[in-house]
Amino acid sequence: MKLGFSKTKRAFAKMALSMYEGEPCRVCGQTITDASKAVYAGYSLGDKARSAHEHCWDKNTPKSQWAYPNDAS
Ligand SMILES: [Zn+2]
């Protein structure tokens, strides 16, 4: 399944950016230290992660290889 972004979601993500610092990247699992380079990636199972480094996101890594691959139900 591919995640898509509407313009509205991107705008929302920009507003919410500062909340992402200190949270894990859904793709690589490492802590996000610069929220200005993060994107909203949807909530993972258990709300453990909801953002990703922009460079990780843009790699289009198969979701099965993400650090947090499962979506919140
Ligand atoms: Zn990352």
PDB file of the backbone (N, CA, C, O) and the ligand in Angstrom, with CONECT records:
HET     ZN  A 101       1
ATOM      1  N   MET A   1       0.851  -1.201   0.000  1.00  0.00           N
ATOM      2  CA  MET A   1       0.000   0.000   0.000  1.00  0.00           C
ATOM      3  C   MET A   1       0.878   1.240   0.000  1.00  0.00           C
ATOM      4  O   MET A   1       1.858   1.321   0.741  1.00  0.00           O
ATOM      5  N   LYS A   2       0.524   2.190  -0.826  1.00  0.00           N
ATOM      6  CA  LYS A   2       1.277   3.448  -0.865  1.00  0.00           C
ATOM      7  C   LYS A   2       0.561   4.513  -0.072  1.00  0.00           C
ATOM      8  O   LYS A   2      -0.662   4.639  -0.141  1.00  0.00           O
ATOM      9  N   LEU A   3       1.319   5.274   0.677  1.00  0.00           N
ATOM     10  CA  LEU A   3       0.737   6.390   1.410  1.00  0.00           C
ATOM     11  C   LEU A   3       0.755   7.615   0.505  1.00  0.00           C
ATOM     12  O   LEU A   3       1.778   7.927  -0.105  1.00  0.00           O
ATOM     13  N   GLY A   4      -0.363   8.299   0.422  1.00  0.00           N
ATOM     14  CA  GLY A   4      -0.410   9.510  -0.382  1.00  0.00           C
ATOM     15  C   GLY A   4      -0.571  10.720   0.497  1.00  0.00           C
ATOM     16  O   GLY A   4      -1.027  10.620   1.636  1.00  0.00           O
ATOM     17  N   PHE A   5      -0.199  11.857  -0.030  1.00  0.00           N
ATOM     18  CA  PHE A   5      -0.339  13.101   0.707  1.00  0.00           C
ATOM     19  C   PHE A   5      -1.226  14.073  -0.049  1.00  0.00           C
ATOM     20  O   PHE A   5      -0.979  14.367  -1.219  1.00  0.00           O
ATOM     21  N   SER A   6      -2.223  14.555   0.594  1.00  0.00           N
ATOM     22  CA  SER A   6      -2.973  15.670   0.026  1.00  0.00           C
ATOM     23  C   SER A   6      -2.291  16.960   0.444  1.00  0.00           C
ATOM     24  O   SER A   6      -1.491  16.970   1.379  1.00  0.00           O
ATOM     25  N   LYS A   7      -2.604  18.039  -0.242  1.00  0.00           N
ATOM     26  CA  LYS A   7      -2.020  19.336   0.136  1.00  0.00           C
ATOM     27  C   LYS A   7      -2.447  19.722   1.548  1.00  0.00           C
ATOM     28  O   LYS A   7      -1.677  20.321   2.299  1.00  0.00           O
ATOM     29  N   THR A   8      -3.663  19.377   1.894  1.00  0.00           N
ATOM     30  CA  THR A   8      -4.150  19.694   3.231  1.00  0.00           C
ATOM     31  C   THR A   8      -3.320  18.993   4.290  1.00  0.00           C
ATOM     32  O   THR A   8      -2.956  19.583   5.307  1.00  0.00           O
ATOM     33  N   LYS A   9      -3.027  17.733   4.040  1.00  0.00           N
ATOM     34  CA  LYS A   9      -2.226  16.985   5.008  1.00  0.00           C
ATOM     35  C   LYS A   9      -0.830  17.571   5.127  1.00  0.00           C
ATOM     36  O   LYS A   9      -0.266  17.631   6.219  1.00  0.00           O
ATOM     37  N   ARG A  10      -0.276  18.003   4.008  1.00  0.00           N
ATOM     38  CA  ARG A  10       1.065  18.605   4.065  1.00  0.00           C
ATOM     39  C   ARG A  10       1.030  19.884   4.882  1.00  0.00           C
ATOM     40  O   ARG A  10       1.927  20.137   5.686  1.00  0.00           O
ATOM     41  N   ALA A  11       0.001  20.688   4.680  1.00  0.00           N
ATOM     42  CA  ALA A  11      -0.115  21.932   5.428  1.00  0.00           C
ATOM     43  C   ALA A  11      -0.247  21.632   6.912  1.00  0.00           C
ATOM     44  O   ALA A  11       0.366  22.299   7.746  1.00  0.00           O
ATOM     45  N   PHE A  12      -1.035  20.645   7.232  1.00  0.00           N
ATOM     46  CA  PHE A  12      -1.187  20.250   8.623  1.00  0.00           C
ATOM     47  C   PHE A  12       0.147  19.771   9.183  1.00  0.00           C
ATOM     48  O   PHE A  12       0.510  20.097  10.313  1.00  0.00           O
ATOM     49  N   ALA A  13       0.861  19.008   8.394  1.00  0.00           N
ATOM     50  CA  ALA A  13       2.142  18.475   8.845  1.00  0.00           C
ATOM     51  C   ALA A  13       3.106  19.607   9.167  1.00  0.00           C
ATOM     52  O   ALA A  13       3.857  19.528  10.139  1.00  0.00           O
ATOM     53  N   LYS A  14       3.087  20.661   8.354  1.00  0.00           N
ATOM     54  CA  LYS A  14       3.987  21.786   8.617  1.00  0.00           C
ATOM     55  C   LYS A  14       3.664  22.414   9.975  1.00  0.00           C
ATOM     56  O   LYS A  14       4.565  22.752  10.742  1.00  0.00           O
ATOM     57  N   MET A  15       2.392  22.562  10.257  1.00  0.00           N
ATOM     58  CA  MET A  15       2.002  23.171  11.526  1.00  0.00           C
ATOM     59  C   MET A  15       2.416  22.306  12.711  1.00  0.00           C
ATOM     60  O   MET A  15       2.787  22.813  13.770  1.00  0.00           O
ATOM     61  N   ALA A  16       2.348  21.005  12.514  1.00  0.00           N
ATOM     62  CA  ALA A  16       2.588  20.078  13.614  1.00  0.00           C
ATOM     63  C   ALA A  16       4.056  19.727  13.765  1.00  0.00           C
ATOM     64  O   ALA A  16       4.428  18.975  14.666  1.00  0.00           O
ATOM     65  N   LEU A  17       4.885  20.261  12.896  1.00  0.00           N
ATOM     66  CA  LEU A  17       6.282  19.828  12.821  1.00  0.00           C
ATOM     67  C   LEU A  17       7.019  19.846  14.144  1.00  0.00           C
ATOM     68  O   LEU A  17       7.742  18.901  14.461  1.00  0.00           O
ATOM     69  N   SER A  18       6.850  20.898  14.916  1.00  0.00           N
ATOM     70  CA  SER A  18       7.668  21.027  16.118  1.00  0.00           C
ATOM     71  C   SER A  18       7.400  19.901  17.103  1.00  0.00           C
ATOM     72  O   SER A  18       8.209  19.649  17.996  1.00  0.00           O
ATOM     73  N   MET A  19       6.266  19.221  16.946  1.00  0.00           N
ATOM     74  CA  MET A  19       5.947  18.119  17.855  1.00  0.00           C
ATOM     75  C   MET A  19       6.756  16.860  17.544  1.00  0.00           C
ATOM     76  O   MET A  19       6.812  15.938  18.357  1.00  0.00           O
ATOM     77  N   TYR A  20       7.367  16.823  16.396  1.00  0.00           N
ATOM     78  CA  TYR A  20       8.042  15.593  15.960  1.00  0.00           C
ATOM     79  C   TYR A  20       9.430  15.420  16.571  1.00  0.00           C
ATOM     80  O   TYR A  20       9.960  14.309  16.592  1.00  0.00           O
ATOM     81  N   GLU A  21      10.013  16.489  17.060  1.00  0.00           N
ATOM     82  CA  GLU A  21      11.374  16.369  17.592  1.00  0.00           C
ATOM     83  C   GLU A  21      11.407  15.419  18.774  1.00  0.00           C
ATOM     84  O   GLU A  21      10.571  15.497  19.675  1.00  0.00           O
ATOM     85  N   GLY A  22      12.376  14.528  18.763  1.00  0.00           N
ATOM     86  CA  GLY A  22      12.514  13.551  19.830  1.00  0.00           C
ATOM     87  C   GLY A  22      11.726  12.280  19.587  1.00  0.00           C
ATOM     88  O   GLY A  22      11.823  11.328  20.362  1.00  0.00           O
ATOM     89  N   GLU A  23      10.937  12.258  18.505  1.00  0.00           N
ATOM     90  CA  GLU A  23      10.173  11.049  18.178  1.00  0.00           C
ATOM     91  C   GLU A  23      10.952  10.215  17.163  1.00  0.00           C
ATOM     92  O   GLU A  23      11.783  10.745  16.425  1.00  0.00           O
ATOM     93  N   PRO A  24      10.683   8.911  17.130  1.00  0.00           N
ATOM     94  CA  PRO A  24      11.408   8.066  16.181  1.00  0.00           C
ATOM     95  C   PRO A  24      10.878   8.215  14.755  1.00  0.00           C
ATOM     96  O   PRO A  24       9.689   8.453  14.539  1.00  0.00           O
ATOM     97  N   CYS A  25      11.762   8.071  13.812  1.00  0.00           N
ATOM     98  CA  CYS A  25      11.402   8.044  12.401  1.00  0.00           C
ATOM     99  C   CYS A  25      10.757   6.696  12.088  1.00  0.00           C
ATOM    100  O   CYS A  25      11.298   5.655  12.462  1.00  0.00           O
ATOM    101  N   ARG A  26       9.620   6.698  11.414  1.00  0.00           N
ATOM    102  CA  ARG A  26       8.938   5.434  11.110  1.00  0.00           C
ATOM    103  C   ARG A  26       9.744   4.578  10.141  1.00  0.00           C
ATOM    104  O   ARG A  26       9.593   3.357  10.116  1.00  0.00           O
ATOM    105  N   VAL A  27      10.587   5.207   9.355  1.00  0.00           N
ATOM    106  CA  VAL A  27      11.319   4.456   8.336  1.00  0.00           C
ATOM    107  C   VAL A  27      12.609   3.862   8.909  1.00  0.00           C
ATOM    108  O   VAL A  27      12.834   2.656   8.807  1.00  0.00           O
ATOM    109  N   CYS A  28      13.465   4.711   9.517  1.00  0.00           N
ATOM    110  CA  CYS A  28      14.767   4.212   9.966  1.00  0.00           C
ATOM    111  C   CYS A  28      14.799   3.944  11.475  1.00  0.00           C
ATOM    112  O   CYS A  28      15.700   3.259  11.959  1.00  0.00           O
ATOM    113  N   GLY A  29      13.840   4.470  12.210  1.00  0.00           N
ATOM    114  CA  GLY A  29      13.763   4.199  13.642  1.00  0.00           C
ATOM    115  C   GLY A  29      14.611   5.099  14.501  1.00  0.00           C
ATOM    116  O   GLY A  29      14.586   4.985  15.726  1.00  0.00           O
ATOM    117  N   GLN A  30      15.375   6.007  13.879  1.00  0.00           N
ATOM    118  CA  GLN A  30      16.227   6.894  14.666  1.00  0.00           C
ATOM    119  C   GLN A  30      15.468   8.144  15.076  1.00  0.00           C
ATOM    120  O   GLN A  30      14.533   8.576  14.402  1.00  0.00           O
ATOM    121  N   THR A  31      15.886   8.705  16.180  1.00  0.00           N
ATOM    122  CA  THR A  31      15.206   9.883  16.720  1.00  0.00           C
ATOM    123  C   THR A  31      15.329  11.071  15.779  1.00  0.00           C
ATOM    124  O   THR A  31      16.395  11.330  15.221  1.00  0.00           O
ATOM    125  N   ILE A  32      14.242  11.777  15.615  1.00  0.00           N
ATOM    126  CA  ILE A  32      14.238  12.977  14.779  1.00  0.00           C
ATOM    127  C   ILE A  32      14.701  14.157  15.628  1.00  0.00           C
ATOM    128  O   ILE A  32      14.082  14.486  16.639  1.00  0.00           O
ATOM    129  N   THR A  33      15.778  14.780  15.213  1.00  0.00           N
ATOM    130  CA  THR A  33      16.336  15.893  15.980  1.00  0.00           C
ATOM    131  C   THR A  33      16.057  17.231  15.310  1.00  0.00           C
ATOM    132  O   THR A  33      16.115  18.274  15.961  1.00  0.00           O
ATOM    133  N   ASP A  34      15.756  17.210  14.020  1.00  0.00           N
ATOM    134  CA  ASP A  34      15.447  18.449  13.303  1.00  0.00           C
ATOM    135  C   ASP A  34      14.076  18.301  12.651  1.00  0.00           C
ATOM    136  O   ASP A  34      13.948  17.735  11.566  1.00  0.00           O
ATOM    137  N   ALA A  35      13.058  18.820  13.330  1.00  0.00           N
ATOM    138  CA  ALA A  35      11.688  18.620  12.867  1.00  0.00           C
ATOM    139  C   ALA A  35      11.415  19.310  11.531  1.00  0.00           C
ATOM    140  O   ALA A  35      10.453  18.970  10.841  1.00  0.00           O
ATOM    141  N   SER A  36      12.246  20.264  11.170  1.00  0.00           N
ATOM    142  CA  SER A  36      12.019  20.946   9.899  1.00  0.00           C
ATOM    143  C   SER A  36      12.348  20.037   8.722  1.00  0.00           C
ATOM    144  O   SER A  36      11.995  20.337   7.582  1.00  0.00           O
ATOM    145  N   LYS A  37      13.031  18.915   9.002  1.00  0.00           N
ATOM    146  CA  LYS A  37      13.340  17.954   7.945  1.00  0.00           C
ATOM    147  C   LYS A  37      12.558  16.664   8.138  1.00  0.00           C
ATOM    148  O   LYS A  37      12.998  15.596   7.711  1.00  0.00           O
ATOM    149  N   ALA A  38      11.397  16.762   8.781  1.00  0.00           N
ATOM    150  CA  ALA A  38      10.564  15.585   9.014  1.00  0.00           C
ATOM    151  C   ALA A  38       9.214  15.758   8.340  1.00  0.00           C
ATOM    152  O   ALA A  38       8.762  16.879   8.109  1.00  0.00           O
ATOM    153  N   VAL A  39       8.581  14.651   8.031  1.00  0.00           N
ATOM    154  CA  VAL A  39       7.247  14.696   7.421  1.00  0.00           C
ATOM    155  C   VAL A  39       6.302  13.789   8.210  1.00  0.00           C
ATOM    156  O   VAL A  39       6.725  12.833   8.861  1.00  0.00           O
ATOM    157  N   TYR A  40       5.025  14.114   8.133  1.00  0.00           N
ATOM    158  CA  TYR A  40       4.021  13.274   8.778  1.00  0.00           C
ATOM    159  C   TYR A  40       3.908  11.967   8.009  1.00  0.00           C
ATOM    160  O   TYR A  40       3.792  11.972   6.783  1.00  0.00           O
ATOM    161  N   ALA A  41       3.941  10.860   8.718  1.00  0.00           N
ATOM    162  CA  ALA A  41       3.967   9.561   8.041  1.00  0.00           C
ATOM    163  C   ALA A  41       2.805   8.673   8.475  1.00  0.00           C
ATOM    164  O   ALA A  41       2.796   7.483   8.159  1.00  0.00           O
ATOM    165  N   GLY A  42       1.849   9.208   9.175  1.00  0.00           N
ATOM    166  CA  GLY A  42       0.740   8.400   9.665  1.00  0.00           C
ATOM    167  C   GLY A  42       1.135   7.727  10.978  1.00  0.00           C
ATOM    168  O   GLY A  42       2.316   7.481  11.226  1.00  0.00           O
ATOM    169  N   TYR A  43       0.168   7.439  11.792  1.00  0.00           N
ATOM    170  CA  TYR A  43       0.464   6.828  13.091  1.00  0.00           C
ATOM    171  C   TYR A  43       0.775   5.346  12.923  1.00  0.00           C
ATOM    172  O   TYR A  43       0.113   4.638  12.165  1.00  0.00           O
ATOM    173  N   SER A  44       1.790   4.895  13.642  1.00  0.00           N
ATOM    174  CA  SER A  44       2.099   3.476  13.653  1.00  0.00           C
ATOM    175  C   SER A  44       1.292   2.798  14.756  1.00  0.00           C
ATOM    176  O   SER A  44       0.688   3.456  15.603  1.00  0.00           O
ATOM    177  N   LEU A  45       1.300   1.486  14.722  1.00  0.00           N
ATOM    178  CA  LEU A  45       0.598   0.695  15.726  1.00  0.00           C
ATOM    179  C   LEU A  45       1.046   1.115  17.125  1.00  0.00           C
ATOM    180  O   LEU A  45       2.244   1.205  17.393  1.00  0.00           O
ATOM    181  N   GLY A  46       0.101   1.369  18.004  1.00  0.00           N
ATOM    182  CA  GLY A  46       0.420   1.791  19.355  1.00  0.00           C
ATOM    183  C   GLY A  46       0.866   3.239  19.441  1.00  0.00           C
ATOM    184  O   GLY A  46       1.340   3.681  20.488  1.00  0.00           O
ATOM    185  N   ASP A  47       0.721   3.988  18.344  1.00  0.00           N
ATOM    186  CA  ASP A  47       1.130   5.404  18.292  1.00  0.00           C
ATOM    187  C   ASP A  47       2.591   5.589  18.661  1.00  0.00           C
ATOM    188  O   ASP A  47       2.961   6.620  19.222  1.00  0.00           O
ATOM    189  N   LYS A  48       3.425   4.605  18.355  1.00  0.00           N
ATOM    190  CA  LYS A  48       4.839   4.695  18.721  1.00  0.00           C
ATOM    191  C   LYS A  48       5.584   5.703  17.859  1.00  0.00           C
ATOM    192  O   LYS A  48       6.539   6.331  18.316  1.00  0.00           O
ATOM    193  N   ALA A  49       5.149   5.859  16.615  1.00  0.00           N
ATOM    194  CA  ALA A  49       5.810   6.785  15.705  1.00  0.00           C
ATOM    195  C   ALA A  49       4.784   7.320  14.726  1.00  0.00           C
ATOM    196  O   ALA A  49       3.824   6.633  14.377  1.00  0.00           O
ATOM    197  N   ARG A  50       4.993   8.547  14.287  1.00  0.00           N
ATOM    198  CA  ARG A  50       4.027   9.146  13.353  1.00  0.00           C
ATOM    199  C   ARG A  50       4.698  10.044  12.335  1.00  0.00           C
ATOM    200  O   ARG A  50       4.024  10.701  11.542  1.00  0.00           O
ATOM    201  N   SER A  51       6.022  10.076  12.352  1.00  0.00           N
ATOM    202  CA  SER A  51       6.730  10.966  11.445  1.00  0.00           C
ATOM    203  C   SER A  51       7.956  10.262  10.895  1.00  0.00           C
ATOM    204  O   SER A  51       8.348   9.197  11.370  1.00  0.00           O
ATOM    205  N   ALA A  52       8.545  10.868   9.899  1.00  0.00           N
ATOM    206  CA  ALA A  52       9.735  10.279   9.283  1.00  0.00           C
ATOM    207  C   ALA A  52      10.653  11.395   8.821  1.00  0.00           C
ATOM    208  O   ALA A  52      10.199  12.494   8.501  1.00  0.00           O
ATOM    209  N   HIS A  53      11.949  11.106   8.787  1.00  0.00           N
ATOM    210  CA  HIS A  53      12.867  12.056   8.159  1.00  0.00           C
ATOM    211  C   HIS A  53      12.451  12.231   6.702  1.00  0.00           C
ATOM    212  O   HIS A  53      12.083  11.260   6.041  1.00  0.00           O
ATOM    213  N   GLU A  54      12.505  13.437   6.209  1.00  0.00           N
ATOM    214  CA  GLU A  54      12.111  13.668   4.824  1.00  0.00           C
ATOM    215  C   GLU A  54      12.978  12.847   3.870  1.00  0.00           C
ATOM    216  O   GLU A  54      12.477  12.332   2.870  1.00  0.00           O
ATOM    217  N   HIS A  55      14.265  12.722   4.167  1.00  0.00           N
ATOM    218  CA  HIS A  55      15.138  11.973   3.258  1.00  0.00           C
ATOM    219  C   HIS A  55      14.837  10.489   3.300  1.00  0.00           C
ATOM    220  O   HIS A  55      15.001   9.796   2.295  1.00  0.00           O
ATOM    221  N   CYS A  56      14.393   9.982   4.458  1.00  0.00           N
ATOM    222  CA  CYS A  56      13.990   8.577   4.538  1.00  0.00           C
ATOM    223  C   CYS A  56      12.710   8.356   3.747  1.00  0.00           C
ATOM    224  O   CYS A  56      12.590   7.399   2.982  1.00  0.00           O
ATOM    225  N   TRP A  57      11.759   9.257   3.947  1.00  0.00           N
ATOM    226  CA  TRP A  57      10.456   9.172   3.271  1.00  0.00           C
ATOM    227  C   TRP A  57      10.645   9.182   1.765  1.00  0.00           C
ATOM    228  O   TRP A  57      10.014   8.403   1.050  1.00  0.00           O
ATOM    229  N   ASP A  58      11.513  10.065   1.281  1.00  0.00           N
ATOM    230  CA  ASP A  58      11.685  10.235  -0.159  1.00  0.00           C
ATOM    231  C   ASP A  58      12.409   9.069  -0.820  1.00  0.00           C
ATOM    232  O   ASP A  58      12.417   8.960  -2.047  1.00  0.00           O
ATOM    233  N   LYS A  59      13.018   8.198  -0.019  1.00  0.00           N
ATOM    234  CA  LYS A  59      13.680   7.019  -0.594  1.00  0.00           C
ATOM    235  C   LYS A  59      12.681   5.992  -1.089  1.00  0.00           C
ATOM    236  O   LYS A  59      13.045   5.096  -1.850  1.00  0.00           O
ATOM    237  N   ASN A  60      11.417   6.106  -0.669  1.00  0.00           N
ATOM    238  CA  ASN A  60      10.399   5.128  -1.034  1.00  0.00           C
ATOM    239  C   ASN A  60      10.795   3.710  -0.629  1.00  0.00           C
ATOM    240  O   ASN A  60      10.577   2.754  -1.374  1.00  0.00           O
ATOM    241  N   THR A  61      11.369   3.593   0.539  1.00  0.00           N
ATOM    242  CA  THR A  61      11.699   2.279   1.086  1.00  0.00           C
ATOM    243  C   THR A  61      10.416   1.457   1.216  1.00  0.00           C
ATOM    244  O   THR A  61       9.405   1.975   1.691  1.00  0.00           O
ATOM    245  N   PRO A  62      10.439   0.192   0.805  1.00  0.00           N
ATOM    246  CA  PRO A  62       9.234  -0.631   0.985  1.00  0.00           C
ATOM    247  C   PRO A  62       8.796  -0.615   2.443  1.00  0.00           C
ATOM    248  O   PRO A  62       9.613  -0.741   3.355  1.00  0.00           O
ATOM    249  N   LYS A  63       7.512  -0.460   2.640  1.00  0.00           N
ATOM    250  CA  LYS A  63       7.009  -0.289   4.006  1.00  0.00           C
ATOM    251  C   LYS A  63       7.362  -1.489   4.889  1.00  0.00           C
ATOM    252  O   LYS A  63       7.526  -1.341   6.100  1.00  0.00           O
ATOM    253  N   SER A  64       7.478  -2.662   4.293  1.00  0.00           N
ATOM    254  CA  SER A  64       7.807  -3.850   5.085  1.00  0.00           C
ATOM    255  C   SER A  64       9.184  -3.753   5.722  1.00  0.00           C
ATOM    256  O   SER A  64       9.499  -4.492   6.654  1.00  0.00           O
ATOM    257  N   GLN A  65      10.013  -2.827   5.210  1.00  0.00           N
ATOM    258  CA  GLN A  65      11.364  -2.662   5.756  1.00  0.00           C
ATOM    259  C   GLN A  65      11.464  -1.490   6.727  1.00  0.00           C
ATOM    260  O   GLN A  65      12.544  -1.207   7.245  1.00  0.00           O
ATOM    261  N   TRP A  66      10.360  -0.815   6.974  1.00  0.00           N
ATOM    262  CA  TRP A  66      10.385   0.301   7.925  1.00  0.00           C
ATOM    263  C   TRP A  66      10.627  -0.198   9.344  1.00  0.00           C
ATOM    264  O   TRP A  66      10.355  -1.353   9.672  1.00  0.00           O
ATOM    265  N   ALA A  67      11.146   0.702  10.177  1.00  0.00           N
ATOM    266  CA  ALA A  67      11.323   0.365  11.586  1.00  0.00           C
ATOM    267  C   ALA A  67       9.960   0.197  12.270  1.00  0.00           C
ATOM    268  O   ALA A  67       9.806  -0.625  13.173  1.00  0.00           O
ATOM    269  N   TYR A  68       8.985   0.980  11.829  1.00  0.00           N
ATOM    270  CA  TYR A  68       7.627   0.903  12.379  1.00  0.00           C
ATOM    271  C   TYR A  68       6.643   0.735  11.227  1.00  0.00           C
ATOM    272  O   TYR A  68       5.983   1.695  10.830  1.00  0.00           O
ATOM    273  N   PRO A  69       6.539  -0.479  10.687  1.00  0.00           N
ATOM    274  CA  PRO A  69       5.759  -0.695   9.457  1.00  0.00           C
ATOM    275  C   PRO A  69       4.251  -0.760   9.657  1.00  0.00           C
ATOM    276  O   PRO A  69       3.498  -0.528   8.711  1.00  0.00           O
ATOM    277  N   ASN A  70       3.798  -1.069  10.858  1.00  0.00           N
ATOM    278  CA  ASN A  70       2.364  -1.325  11.047  1.00  0.00           C
ATOM    279  C   ASN A  70       1.620  -0.044  11.379  1.00  0.00           C
ATOM    280  O   ASN A  70       2.013   0.715  12.265  1.00  0.00           O
ATOM    281  N   ASP A  71       0.525   0.180  10.641  1.00  0.00           N
ATOM    282  CA  ASP A  71      -0.298   1.365  10.893  1.00  0.00           C
ATOM    283  C   ASP A  71      -1.160   1.162  12.119  1.00  0.00           C
ATOM    284  O   ASP A  71      -1.503   0.036  12.479  1.00  0.00           O
ATOM    285  N   ALA A  72      -1.505   2.271  12.757  1.00  0.00           N
ATOM    286  CA  ALA A  72      -2.462   2.219  13.866  1.00  0.00           C
ATOM    287  C   ALA A  72      -3.804   1.728  13.330  1.00  0.00           C
ATOM    288  O   ALA A  72      -4.193   2.058  12.210  1.00  0.00           O
ATOM    289  N   SER A  73      -4.492   0.955  14.121  1.00  0.00           N
ATOM    290  CA  SER A  73      -5.761   0.395  13.646  1.00  0.00           C
ATOM    291  C   SER A  73      -6.920   1.295  14.063  1.00  0.00           C
ATOM    292  O   SER A  73      -8.074   0.996  13.758  1.00  0.00           O
TER     293      SER A  73
HETATM  294 ZN    ZN A 101      14.731   8.279   9.201  1.00  0.00          ZN2+
END
